[in-house]
Amino acid sequence: MPSQGRHNVHGKTGVRFKAAYTPSDHKKMLRNTVTHLVLHEQVKVTKATAKDLVPLADKLITLAKKNTLASRRQALSILLDQTDGTVRAIDKLFDELGPRYKDRNGGYTRALDLGSRRGDDAPITLVSFVI
């Protein structure tokens, strides 16, 4: 069955369906979520997002433990420049979270299953930093 019109043309019949959620959108969502996690130290997300979020947050804590200019620039390439009142996300990461986990060798985050979301029955997970 030929597609209607010439939208998203890649071949003779064009592209039948185009994905609305691109990899760049996924990367933006992860950057937003990990920034929120650093600022508030916990975030509720779906289980699939949590599987991508936990390694990224652990990587940021590892960079914060090094506390070099290079590690700060690498963290800035991931974190967004957001503030929570007066504290910037990058400053909180390097001034509070990095020293907190100085003696810990990994496992900085915890993911707890909370059940299903009411609207679409998606599994929800609470991702937080271990104290």
Backbone torsions as a table, in degrees:
resi	resn	phi	psi	omega
1	MET	NA	122.0	-179.8
2	PRO	-71.8	150.6	179.2
3	SER	-78.5	159.1	-179.1
4	GLN	-86.9	131.4	176.9
5	GLY	73.7	-167.1	-177.8
6	ARG	-121.3	34.7	179.0
7	HIS	-78.2	137.9	175.6
8	ASN	54.6	48.2	-174.7
9	VAL	-75.6	123.5	172.9
10	HIS	-127.4	-10.1	-178.8
11	GLY	-153.2	-165.4	-177.6
12	LYS	-61.9	-41.0	-179.7
13	THR	-99.0	-1.2	178.9
14	GLY	82.0	-174.8	179.4
15	VAL	-92.4	127.2	-175.8
16	ARG	-71.0	-52.9	179.2
17	PHE	-131.7	140.3	177.8
18	LYS	-113.9	131.9	179.2
19	ALA	-66.0	133.4	-178.2
20	ALA	-82.7	-23.2	-175.2
21	TYR	-109.6	104.6	-173.9
22	THR	-90.8	166.1	176.7
23	PRO	-59.4	-33.6	178.1
24	SER	-68.9	-34.4	174.7
25	ASP	-64.7	-39.7	179.1
26	HIS	-63.9	-41.3	179.0
27	LYS	-65.0	-41.3	178.1
28	LYS	-63.2	-41.6	179.3
29	MET	-63.6	-41.6	179.0
30	LEU	-65.8	-40.1	178.3
31	ARG	-63.8	-42.2	177.0
32	ASN	-61.9	-44.5	-175.2
33	THR	-69.8	-41.2	-179.8
34	VAL	-69.9	-31.6	174.8
35	THR	-66.1	-42.5	177.0
36	HIS	-63.8	-38.7	178.3
37	LEU	-63.5	-41.5	179.2
38	VAL	-65.9	-40.8	-177.8
39	LEU	-72.3	-41.8	-172.9
40	HIS	-106.9	-7.5	176.8
41	GLU	65.8	6.1	169.6
42	GLN	-161.0	152.1	-179.1
43	VAL	-154.1	143.0	175.9
44	LYS	-99.6	122.4	-179.2
45	VAL	-139.0	172.8	175.2
46	THR	-73.8	162.9	-175.6
47	LYS	-62.7	-38.7	-179.9
48	ALA	-65.6	-40.0	178.1
49	THR	-67.8	-37.2	179.5
50	ALA	-62.8	-35.0	179.9
51	LYS	-65.6	-29.7	176.6
52	ASP	-87.3	-28.7	-173.8
53	LEU	-76.4	-40.4	-174.7
54	VAL	-60.6	-48.9	177.9
55	PRO	-62.9	-35.1	179.2
56	LEU	-66.5	-41.8	178.5
57	ALA	-66.7	-39.5	178.2
58	ASP	-64.8	-36.1	177.1
59	LYS	-64.4	-40.5	179.5
60	LEU	-65.8	-38.5	178.1
61	ILE	-66.0	-39.1	177.5
62	THR	-62.3	-40.0	176.5
63	LEU	-65.5	-38.0	-179.4
64	ALA	-68.8	-30.2	178.3
65	LYS	-68.9	-31.7	178.1
66	LYS	-69.2	-42.8	176.3
67	ASN	54.8	51.3	173.1
68	THR	-112.9	169.5	178.2
69	LEU	-63.8	-40.4	179.6
70	ALA	-64.1	-42.1	179.9
71	SER	-68.8	-34.4	176.8
72	ARG	-65.1	-39.6	178.7
73	ARG	-69.2	-36.8	176.1
74	GLN	-64.5	-41.2	178.6
75	ALA	-66.2	-36.9	177.5
76	LEU	-65.3	-27.3	177.9
77	SER	-72.3	-18.3	179.1
78	ILE	-99.7	-49.5	-177.2
79	LEU	-73.2	149.5	172.2
80	LEU	-89.0	156.1	-178.8
81	ASP	-85.4	75.9	179.6
82	GLN	-115.5	155.2	179.2
83	THR	-123.2	155.0	173.2
84	ASP	-116.8	83.8	-174.2
85	GLY	78.2	-94.5	-177.8
86	THR	-114.6	-12.0	-174.1
87	VAL	-99.1	126.6	174.3
88	ARG	-80.8	151.8	-177.4
89	ALA	-62.5	-41.9	-178.2
90	ILE	-67.7	-37.5	178.6
91	ASP	-67.9	-40.4	178.3
92	LYS	-65.5	-39.5	179.7
93	LEU	-61.1	-46.8	-174.3
94	PHE	-86.6	-27.0	-177.7
95	ASP	-92.6	-30.3	-177.3
96	GLU	-110.9	-53.9	-172.4
97	LEU	-73.6	-38.7	179.2
98	GLY	-60.3	-52.6	177.7
99	PRO	-64.9	-29.5	180.0
100	ARG	-62.7	-36.3	-176.8
101	TYR	-105.9	24.5	-176.9
102	LYS	-60.6	-38.0	-177.3
103	ASP	-95.3	4.3	-177.8
104	ARG	-101.2	136.8	-177.4
105	ASN	-104.6	65.5	177.0
106	GLY	98.9	173.9	-179.3
107	GLY	68.3	48.5	-176.0
108	TYR	-83.5	-18.5	-177.0
109	THR	-118.7	157.5	178.8
110	ARG	-129.8	139.5	177.9
111	ALA	-121.0	115.4	-179.5
112	LEU	-111.1	127.9	177.1
113	ASP	-74.2	130.4	-177.8
114	LEU	-105.0	-9.5	-176.3
115	GLY	116.0	-153.7	-175.7
116	SER	-109.8	148.5	176.6
117	ARG	-74.1	143.9	-173.0
118	ARG	-68.1	-39.2	-173.4
119	GLY	-71.6	-47.8	-174.6
120	ASP	-124.4	8.3	176.3
121	ASP	63.6	27.9	177.1
122	ALA	-79.0	138.7	179.4
123	PRO	-70.4	128.4	-177.0
124	ILE	-105.4	140.2	-179.0
125	THR	-128.7	139.1	173.8
126	LEU	-96.4	117.2	177.6
127	VAL	-104.1	124.3	-179.9
128	SER	-142.9	163.4	176.6
129	PHE	-80.9	142.7	177.8
130	VAL	-74.5	140.5	-179.2
131	ILE	-92.8	NA	NA
